[in-house]
Amino acid sequence: MPVREKFDFLDQLFTFLEPTKINQLAKETGFIQRKRKLDANDFLSLLFGIHGNLVDHSLQELSTKCAVNQEIEISRAALDKKFTKAAVLFLQRLVSELLDTERILSLTRHPLSEDWPFTTLRVLDGTHDAVPDLMLKKVQKTRQTSVKIQHEYDLLTGRATFLRIDLQNVNDTISGAQRIPFLSANELCLQDLGYFHLKSFESIREKESYFLTRFRSDAYLAVVNPSPKYHPNGKKVESSRYLRVDLVALSRAMDPNEIIELEEVYFGRDSHFQARCILFHQDQDQKEKRLLKIERRASRSRTPMRPIVRDLAGTTGYMTNLPDSISPKQLVELYRLRWQIEWEFRTLKSFLGLDHFRLMKQERWLCHVYGTLLIFLLSQLMACQLRNAIWEEEKKEISEAIAIRCFACHFIPKMYEALRQKKTPQAFIPLITRLLTRTARKPNSAMGTAMKRLQFK
């Protein structure tokens, strides 16, 4: 099936941006209460034209863009008055509408995932942006503070599965647990150390879903003691039921790049949570790089490095409840896919400018946050779907980060203008397919590809 035909979902996806719906939403949120020179659709055109980045553009530049691109002459003061609490609520609702629309779409999974036991590969991570220390005193009056974003998406389709935005630094474990009640059976949750919590893993297992995570070097791992002690009355001594696994001794006995799986392992001193345990021993160069990173972190926090952390710097431990049909090597490769969200966060922060700051009122800054998020989420979905289509057609893999930038900065503004003129956004798919295919890589290329880690045949 041609790539364009696989993008039939675009018309349904862009329904939340239809001009009539935008006007209705603007009235409901109080963003537009009566006819204005710059209405809600014009405001979105301006926002999409700068890929949501309201920080790197001054009010004068925004006013000029309105005059040149939209033939709307509006003063800087009048434009500044548009950034209100109602404008923030309007963009919040648009993000929610996008997430609701994504849930009902019929999307294609990556072809390489057909033989895996999970239906979705949910990658979760968080990013925290705070006002730079040099600007803290200046922004106190504007109430600019910080933002913590928890984002999870299905790596196989690009569909957003969880999003939480806080104006303070909320603990990852607390935020991450909130998406567990919405899990379905046979979904795989891929997450980092910040979300490690045995109760959360128990809840995921009760949902008949899977988890794959790293565990800390000082984690308590134990096996059943074959020779426990007994009280005079015949009862087992509780403290002798389990024997702690000596990870340091195991690490010293492993060869570089060796992967082993420990059998019948229990996690937690008191929880005794049973799960598969895989150890991967890195080579000397990788170990030295990790040691340097740990030393820098310890220096910044002014806390001495513990001996066990140094001893296990070259060993990475993984914990999962995925079936034994997935080998330890496959589990290590699967976990490396978690880096995809790290690269996309870099695109969101550095290229789209989420973490850029300028002295401005809080409402405008929040419009910047929600505006960049809206465009990022929309671009991420289309980028992943295009990646799947190109792989199926040409067995090549495009860069998701490059695709997100192309959609966000060049094609979403054109797609939105086409929608306002009652044309289909699909008309731009052939062009962006040709552009991205030029930089695509084959799975057997020297650099390899990320999604090839799903292929073990």
Buried (B, 14 or more C-beta within 10 A) or exposed (E): EEBBEBBEBBEEBBEBBBBEBBBEBBBEBEBBEEEBEBBBBBBBBBBBBBBBBBBEBEBEEBBBBBEEEBEBEBEBEBBBEBBBEBBBBBBBBBBEBBBEBBEEBEBBBBBBBEEBEBBBBBBBBBBBBBBEEEBEEEBEEBEBBEBBBBBBBBBBBBBBBBBBBBBEEBEBEEBBBEBBEEBEEBBBBBBBEBBBBBEBBBBBBEBEBBBBBBBEBEBBBBBEBEEBEEEEEEEEEEEEBBBEBEBBEBBEEBEEEEBBBBEEBBBBEEEBBBBBBBBBBBEEEBBEEBBEEBEEEBEEEEEEBEEEBBBBBBBBBBBBBBEEEBEBEBBBBBBEBBEBBEBBBBBBBEBBBBBBBBEBBBBBBBBBBBBBBBBBBBBBBBBBBBBBBBBBBBEBBBBBBBBBBBBBBBBBBBBBBBBBEEEBBBEBBEEBBEBBBEEBBEBEEEEEBBBBBBBBE
